[in-house]
Amino acid sequence: MRPRSYKAIVDEYATAIRSGALTAGTRLPTHRALARERRVALATATRVYAELAAAGLVVGEQGRGTFVRVRAGYDGLEPSRALPVPRVADLSFNQPLAPGQGDLLRQALRALASSGDAEALLRQHPPGGHRHDRAAVARYLLDRGVDTAPENVLLTSGAQQALDCVLRTLTRPGDVLAVDALSYPGIKLIASAHGLDLAPVPVTPAGPDLDALDRLCRARPVRAVYTMPTVHNPLGWVLDRARRERLVGLATEHGCTLVEDGTYAFLEAAPPPPLHALAPERTCYVAGLSKNVAPGLRFGFAVLPDHLLRPATTQLRTAAWGAPGLVTAVATGWLADGTVARLERERRADAAARQAIARAALDGLTTTAHPGSYILWLALEPHQRPDRAAAALAAEGILTSTADAFATTAHRPNALRLALATPPLTDLPAVLTRLRTTLDAIAP
């Protein structure tokens, strides 16, 4: 057998995996066995697996080997929503919608259509939005403990664009961004797109290890710290006031900017003050209405210190100017008339009910969750590898997310992240029972 180039071997494996000839969870030859089988150098075999891993096709586990990766759920990069059987439930992505929201939208659109100057919605808005729309967001944020002038608010097409705008303003390629060792997958996408160096901070049950963050900042030039202090995704923690004050103190001592993500903060009815309230001069606050109102609304905002407003506005103008006028009109109207506040109250009750169902269905398993959130972290047994577990669940029509999507370190915890918001509440007990039965059936 003639030696083949590493690229040909990569293409061969990639084709077999994508076609299903090599199924999720299949153990591949060791690096040495592959080198011997294909008559290539060990370094070439290692390069083959590295390219397959970079493409999201395989996952390596220290001491266990290399396995074909499940691609049925959300992996944080390019999600494949295809399932081998009819879909039973999507536990990979939170898309909370309440009964009657379609009617709310119809009413809002009718009101806009009959307003005095409907044509204004078709005109170009200034980057970051009109002042009166920014003021609506500023008034809303007061209930979250964020006291800001309308001029310091920029409106965006969702929280992800707000986060992207803030990081493009703050950083340059090669800058160090401190993140939790388990964090929101979107931060990894942004860091990769802009050439940022993610520096993971170990996590504890109470939040990020602040001693480790201190050591990191002393050892490396950390430009910014991305953090979710109120209802963390995926671990659900709410930092207490003492930890928030220490985090602010570390940022001040080391000259870092805090990027505070408040996407799920509405689920905590009475949280400690946000970081922005403790240090508005060095905190950028980002959030949106995707989880508390509707994921398709794509309305977000960033609150920035004075010195970042001009460059952030330039970045926003370069990207997409901000939120569309029609979306902004619907969103700010719902902020003003109390619809958003009402939906948030309903979401808190709904999320608490879903967590109660999950606790009952998964009793005895190792889980981590905020008692009133839509997120649950499920630790697996050693033989239940995340890719293997996700593949088994996909075969039952259940989409899940593996720990890979959330890990910012080379170590991938043996866990799944369950998003509880999307299945109908009445279906959730049966879905989670089926999930548990499927996991129990995975042989050691």
C-alpha positions as CSV (number, residue, x, y, z in Angstrom):
1,M,0.0,0.0,0.0
2,R,1.5,3.3,-1.1
3,P,1.7,6.1,1.5
4,R,-1.1,8.7,1.1
5,S,-0.9,12.4,1.8
6,Y,-2.4,13.6,5.1
7,K,-5.0,15.6,3.1
8,A,-6.3,12.6,1.3
9,I,-6.6,10.7,4.6
10,V,-8.5,13.7,6.1
11,D,-10.8,13.8,3.1
12,E,-11.5,10.1,3.3
13,Y,-12.4,10.2,7.0
14,A,-14.5,13.4,6.6
15,T,-16.5,11.8,3.8
16,A,-17.1,8.7,5.8
17,I,-18.2,10.6,8.8
18,R,-20.5,13.0,6.9
19,S,-22.1,10.2,5.0
20,G,-22.8,8.2,8.1
21,A,-20.5,5.3,7.1
22,L,-18.6,6.1,10.4
23,T,-21.3,6.7,13.0
24,A,-21.2,9.0,16.0
25,G,-19.2,7.5,18.9
26,T,-17.1,5.2,16.7
27,R,-13.6,4.8,18.2
28,L,-10.9,5.5,15.5
29,P,-7.5,4.0,15.4
30,T,-4.8,5.3,17.7
31,H,-2.4,7.8,16.3
32,R,0.3,5.0,16.1
33,A,-2.1,2.5,14.5
34,L,-3.2,5.1,11.9
35,A,0.4,5.9,11.1
36,R,1.2,2.2,10.7
37,E,-2.0,1.4,8.7
38,R,-1.5,4.3,6.3
39,R,2.3,4.1,6.2
40,V,2.7,7.7,7.3
41,A,4.7,9.4,10.0
42,L,3.3,9.6,13.5
43,A,3.3,13.4,13.2
44,T,1.2,13.1,10.0
45,A,-1.4,10.9,11.8
46,T,-1.5,13.5,14.6
47,R,-2.1,16.2,12.0
48,V,-5.0,14.2,10.4
49,Y,-6.8,14.0,13.7
50,A,-6.1,17.6,14.5
51,E,-7.7,18.7,11.2
52,L,-10.7,16.4,11.7
53,A,-11.1,17.9,15.2
54,A,-10.9,21.4,14.0
55,A,-13.7,20.6,11.5
56,G,-15.8,19.4,14.4
57,L,-15.9,15.8,13.1
58,V,-14.0,14.0,15.8
59,V,-13.2,14.5,19.5
60,G,-10.1,13.3,21.3
61,E,-10.3,12.2,25.0
62,Q,-7.0,11.8,26.9
63,G,-6.4,8.2,27.8
64,R,-9.4,7.0,25.8
65,G,-8.7,7.7,22.2
66,T,-10.3,9.6,19.3
67,F,-14.0,9.2,18.5
68,V,-16.4,10.3,15.8
69,R,-18.3,13.3,17.2
70,V,-22.0,13.6,17.4
71,R,-23.3,16.2,15.0
72,A,-27.0,16.0,15.8
73,G,-27.1,18.7,18.4
74,Y,-25.8,22.2,18.9
75,D,-22.0,22.1,19.1
76,G,-21.4,25.9,19.4
77,L,-20.1,26.3,15.9
78,E,-22.2,25.0,13.0
79,P,-25.4,23.3,14.4
80,S,-26.8,20.4,12.5
81,R,-30.5,20.2,13.3
82,A,-31.0,16.9,11.4
83,L,-32.1,13.9,13.3
84,P,-32.3,10.2,12.2
85,V,-35.9,9.9,13.5
86,P,-38.8,12.4,13.8
87,R,-38.0,15.1,16.4
88,V,-39.4,14.6,19.8
89,A,-37.9,17.6,21.6
90,D,-35.2,20.2,21.2
91,L,-33.2,20.6,24.4
92,S,-30.3,22.2,22.7
93,F,-31.6,25.7,22.3
94,N,-33.9,27.9,24.4
95,Q,-36.7,29.4,22.4
96,P,-39.3,30.5,25.0
97,L,-42.6,31.6,23.6
98,A,-45.8,32.1,25.6
99,P,-49.4,31.4,24.4
100,G,-50.8,34.5,22.7
101,Q,-47.6,36.1,21.7
102,G,-48.6,35.9,18.0
103,D,-51.7,38.0,18.9
104,L,-49.5,40.5,20.7
105,L,-47.4,40.9,17.6
106,R,-50.5,41.4,15.4
107,Q,-51.8,44.0,17.8
108,A,-48.5,45.8,17.8
109,L,-48.2,45.8,14.0
110,R,-51.8,47.1,13.6
111,A,-51.0,49.9,16.1
112,L,-47.9,50.8,14.1
113,A,-49.8,50.7,10.8
114,S,-52.3,53.2,12.1
115,S,-49.8,55.5,13.7
116,G,-49.4,59.0,12.4
117,D,-46.1,58.5,10.7
118,A,-45.7,54.9,9.6
119,E,-43.3,55.9,6.9
120,A,-40.8,56.9,9.6
121,L,-40.2,53.2,10.2
122,L,-38.9,52.8,6.7
123,R,-36.3,55.5,7.0
124,Q,-32.7,54.9,8.1
125,H,-32.2,55.3,11.8
126,P,-29.0,56.7,13.2
127,P,-26.4,54.1,14.3
128,G,-27.4,52.9,17.7
129,G,-30.9,54.2,17.4
130,H,-32.9,57.4,18.0
131,R,-32.6,59.0,21.4
132,H,-36.2,58.4,22.4
133,D,-35.8,54.6,21.7
134,R,-32.5,54.5,23.7
135,A,-34.4,56.3,26.5
136,A,-37.0,53.5,26.5
137,V,-34.3,51.0,27.1
138,A,-32.6,53.2,29.7
139,R,-35.9,53.4,31.7
140,Y,-36.3,49.6,31.4
141,L,-32.8,49.0,32.7
142,L,-33.4,50.9,35.9
143,D,-35.4,47.9,37.2
144,R,-32.2,45.8,36.6
145,G,-30.1,48.2,38.6
146,V,-28.4,49.8,35.5
147,D,-28.7,53.6,35.8
148,T,-27.6,55.1,32.5
149,A,-28.2,58.1,30.3
150,P,-29.9,57.3,27.0
151,E,-26.8,58.6,25.2
152,N,-24.8,55.7,26.7
153,V,-27.2,53.1,25.2
154,L,-26.7,51.6,21.7
155,L,-29.4,49.5,20.1
156,T,-28.4,46.4,18.2
157,S,-29.9,43.4,16.4
158,G,-29.8,41.2,19.4
159,A,-27.4,40.7,22.3
160,Q,-24.9,38.8,20.1
161,Q,-24.4,41.9,17.9
162,A,-24.1,44.0,21.1
163,L,-21.4,41.7,22.4
164,D,-19.6,41.6,19.1
165,C,-19.7,45.4,18.8
166,V,-18.3,45.8,22.4
167,L,-15.5,43.4,21.8
168,R,-14.5,44.9,18.5
169,T,-14.4,48.3,20.2
170,L,-12.3,47.1,23.1
171,T,-9.9,44.7,21.5
172,R,-7.4,44.0,18.7
173,P,-6.3,40.7,17.3
174,G,-4.0,39.0,19.8
175,D,-5.5,40.7,22.9
176,V,-6.3,38.5,25.9
177,L,-9.9,38.0,26.9
178,A,-10.6,36.3,30.2
179,V,-13.6,34.0,30.2
180,D,-15.0,31.3,32.4
181,A,-13.8,27.8,31.7
182,L,-17.4,27.0,30.9
183,S,-19.1,29.9,29.1
184,Y,-21.6,31.0,26.5
185,P,-20.7,29.5,23.1
186,G,-21.2,32.8,21.3
187,I,-18.1,34.3,23.0
188,K,-16.0,31.6,21.4
189,L,-17.3,32.4,17.9
190,I,-16.6,36.1,18.4
191,A,-13.1,35.5,19.8
192,S,-12.2,33.2,16.9
193,A,-13.6,35.7,14.3
194,H,-11.5,38.6,15.8
195,G,-8.3,36.7,16.7
196,L,-8.7,37.1,20.4
197,D,-6.7,34.9,22.9
198,L,-9.3,33.3,25.2
199,A,-7.8,32.8,28.7
200,P,-10.0,30.4,30.7
201,V,-10.7,31.1,34.4
202,P,-11.5,28.0,36.5
203,V,-15.0,27.8,37.8
204,T,-16.3,26.9,41.3
205,P,-19.9,26.2,42.5
206,A,-20.1,29.9,43.5
207,G,-18.7,31.5,40.4
208,P,-15.4,32.1,38.7
209,D,-12.2,31.4,40.8
210,L,-11.3,35.0,41.5
211,D,-7.9,34.0,42.9
212,A,-7.1,32.4,39.6
213,L,-8.3,35.5,37.7
214,D,-6.0,37.6,39.9
215,R,-3.0,35.3,39.0
216,L,-4.0,35.4,35.3
217,C,-4.1,39.2,35.3
218,R,-0.7,39.4,37.0
219,A,0.8,36.9,34.5
220,R,-0.7,38.2,31.2
221,P,-2.0,41.5,29.8
222,V,-5.8,40.8,30.1
223,R,-7.7,43.4,28.1
224,A,-11.2,42.5,29.2
225,V,-13.1,40.0,31.3
226,Y,-16.3,38.5,29.9
227,T,-18.7,37.5,32.7
228,M,-22.3,36.5,33.4
229,P,-22.7,37.3,37.1
230,T,-26.5,36.9,37.2
231,V,-27.9,33.5,36.0
232,H,-24.8,32.1,34.3
233,N,-25.0,30.1,31.1
234,P,-24.5,27.1,31.5
235,L,-24.0,26.8,35.3
236,G,-26.7,29.1,36.6
237,W,-24.9,30.8,39.4
238,V,-25.7,34.3,40.8
239,L,-22.6,35.9,42.2
240,D,-23.1,37.4,45.6
241,R,-22.3,41.0,46.3
242,A,-18.9,40.3,47.9
243,R,-17.7,38.4,44.8
244,R,-19.0,41.1,42.6
245,E,-17.1,43.8,44.5
246,R,-13.9,41.7,44.4
247,L,-14.3,41.2,40.6
248,V,-14.7,44.9,40.2
249,G,-11.7,45.5,42.4
250,L,-9.6,43.1,40.3
251,A,-10.6,44.8,37.1
252,T,-9.7,48.2,38.6
253,E,-6.4,47.0,39.9
254,H,-5.3,45.4,36.7
255,G,-6.9,47.9,34.3
256,C,-9.4,45.5,32.7
257,T,-12.7,46.3,31.2
258,L,-15.7,44.2,32.4
259,V,-18.1,42.9,29.7
260,E,-21.2,42.0,31.7
261,D,-23.7,39.7,29.9
262,G,-27.2,40.2,31.3
263,T,-29.1,38.0,28.9
264,Y,-30.6,35.7,31.5
265,A,-30.5,38.2,34.4
266,F,-34.3,38.8,34.2
267,L,-34.8,35.3,35.6
268,E,-33.4,36.4,39.1
269,A,-36.2,38.5,40.7
270,A,-33.9,40.2,43.3
271,P,-30.3,39.9,42.3
272,P,-27.4,41.8,43.9
273,P,-26.4,45.1,42.0
274,P,-25.0,44.5,38.5
275,L,-21.3,45.1,37.9
276,H,-22.3,48.2,35.9
277,A,-23.8,49.7,39.1
278,L,-20.5,49.1,41.0
279,A,-18.2,50.3,38.2
280,P,-20.0,52.0,35.3
281,E,-16.7,53.6,34.1
282,R,-15.2,50.3,33.3
283,T,-18.2,48.1,32.6
284,C,-20.0,47.4,29.3
285,Y,-23.4,45.8,29.9
286,V,-25.1,43.8,27.1
287,A,-28.5,42.1,26.9
288,G,-31.5,41.8,24.7
289,L,-35.1,40.6,24.4
290,S,-34.5,37.1,22.9
291,K,-35.0,35.1,26.1
292,N,-37.5,37.2,27.9
293,V,-39.7,38.1,25.0
294,A,-39.0,36.2,21.7
295,P,-35.9,34.8,20.1
296,G,-37.0,36.1,16.7
297,L,-37.3,39.7,17.7
298,R,-33.5,40.2,17.5
299,F,-33.5,43.4,19.6
300,G,-30.5,44.0,21.9
301,F,-28.5,46.8,23.5
302,A,-25.1,47.7,24.9
303,V,-24.5,50.2,27.7
304,L,-21.0,51.8,27.4
305,P,-18.9,54.2,29.3
306,D,-18.5,57.7,27.8
307,H,-15.0,57.1,26.4
308,L,-16.2,54.0,24.3
309,L,-19.3,55.5,22.8
310,R,-17.8,57.1,19.7
311,P,-15.6,54.1,18.7
312,A,-18.5,51.7,19.5
313,T,-20.9,53.7,17.3
314,T,-18.3,53.6,14.5
315,Q,-18.0,49.8,14.9
316,L,-21.8,49.4,14.9
317,R,-22.1,51.6,11.8
318,T,-19.5,49.5,10.0
319,A,-21.4,46.2,10.8
320,A,-25.1,46.9,10.5
321,W,-26.0,50.2,12.0
322,G,-28.1,48.6,14.7
323,A,-31.7,47.3,15.1
324,P,-34.2,47.8,12.3
325,G,-36.7,50.5,12.7
326,L,-39.7,48.2,12.7
327,V,-38.2,45.8,15.3
328,T,-37.2,48.8,17.4
329,A,-40.8,50.2,17.3
330,V,-42.3,46.9,18.4
331,A,-39.7,46.3,21.2
332,T,-39.8,49.8,22.6
333,G,-43.6,49.8,22.5
334,W,-43.7,46.7,24.6
335,L,-41.1,48.1,27.0
336,A,-43.2,51.2,27.5
337,D,-46.6,49.5,27.9
338,G,-45.5,46.9,30.4
339,T,-45.6,43.9,28.1
340,V,-42.0,43.1,28.6
341,A,-42.3,43.3,32.4
342,R,-45.4,41.0,32.3
343,L,-43.7,38.5,30.0
344,E,-40.6,38.5,32.3
345,R,-42.8,37.6,35.3
346,E,-44.5,34.8,33.3
347,R,-41.0,33.5,32.2
348,R,-39.8,33.4,35.8
349,A,-42.8,31.3,36.9
350,D,-42.5,29.1,33.8
351,A,-38.8,28.5,34.3
352,A,-39.3,27.6,38.0
353,A,-42.0,25.1,37.0
354,R,-39.7,23.6,34.4
355,Q,-36.8,23.3,36.9
356,A,-39.1,21.6,39.3
357,I,-40.1,19.0,36.7
358,A,-36.4,18.5,35.8
359,R,-35.5,17.9,39.5
360,A,-38.2,15.3,39.8
361,A,-37.4,13.5,36.5
362,L,-33.6,13.6,37.0
363,D,-33.6,12.9,40.8
364,G,-30.5,11.0,41.8
365,L,-28.4,12.3,38.9
366,T,-25.7,15.0,39.2
367,T,-27.2,18.3,38.0
368,T,-26.3,22.0,38.4
369,A,-28.9,24.7,37.8
370,H,-30.4,27.9,39.1
371,P,-33.8,27.0,40.5
372,G,-35.6,29.5,38.3
373,S,-33.7,29.3,35.0
374,Y,-34.1,27.5,31.7
375,I,-30.7,25.9,31.8
376,L,-29.6,22.6,33.4
377,W,-26.0,21.1,33.5
378,L,-26.2,17.3,33.6
379,A,-23.0,15.4,34.6
380,L,-22.7,12.0,32.9
381,E,-21.2,8.8,34.1
382,P,-17.7,8.0,32.9
383,H,-18.9,5.6,30.3
384,Q,-21.5,8.0,29.0
385,R,-19.3,10.2,26.8
386,P,-21.1,13.4,25.8
387,D,-20.9,12.6,22.1
388,R,-22.1,9.1,22.7
389,A,-24.9,10.3,24.9
390,A,-26.0,13.0,22.5
391,A,-26.0,10.4,19.6
392,A,-28.2,8.0,21.6
393,L,-30.6,10.8,22.4
394,A,-30.7,12.0,18.8
395,A,-31.7,8.4,17.8
396,E,-34.7,9.0,20.2
397,G,-35.5,12.3,18.6
398,I,-34.1,14.5,21.4
399,L,-31.6,17.3,20.6
400,T,-29.1,18.2,23.3
401,S,-25.8,20.2,23.6
402,T,-22.6,18.6,24.6
403,A,-20.1,20.3,27.0
404,D,-17.8,20.9,24.0
405,A,-19.9,24.0,23.1
406,F,-19.3,25.6,26.4
407,A,-15.7,24.6,27.3
408,T,-13.0,27.2,26.7
409,T,-10.3,24.8,27.8
410,A,-8.8,21.7,26.2
411,H,-10.5,19.7,28.8
412,R,-14.1,18.9,27.9
413,P,-16.3,18.0,30.9
414,N,-18.3,14.8,30.8
415,A,-21.7,16.6,30.6
416,L,-24.7,17.7,28.6
417,R,-26.3,21.1,28.8
418,L,-30.1,20.9,28.7
419,A,-32.2,23.9,27.5
420,L,-35.6,23.5,29.1
421,A,-37.6,26.3,27.5
422,T,-38.6,25.0,24.1
423,P,-40.7,21.8,24.7
424,P,-44.3,22.4,25.7
425,L,-44.5,22.4,29.5
426,T,-47.0,19.5,29.4
427,D,-44.5,17.4,27.3
428,L,-41.4,18.1,29.4
429,P,-41.9,15.3,32.1
430,A,-42.2,12.6,29.4
431,V,-39.3,14.1,27.4
432,L,-37.0,14.1,30.5
433,T,-38.1,10.6,31.4
434,R,-37.2,9.4,28.0
435,L,-33.9,11.2,28.2
436,R,-33.1,9.5,31.5
437,T,-34.1,6.0,30.2
438,T,-32.0,6.5,27.1
439,L,-28.9,7.5,29.1
440,D,-29.4,4.6,31.5
441,A,-29.4,2.2,28.5
442,I,-25.9,3.3,27.5
443,A,-23.7,0.3,28.3
444,P,-20.4,0.7,30.2
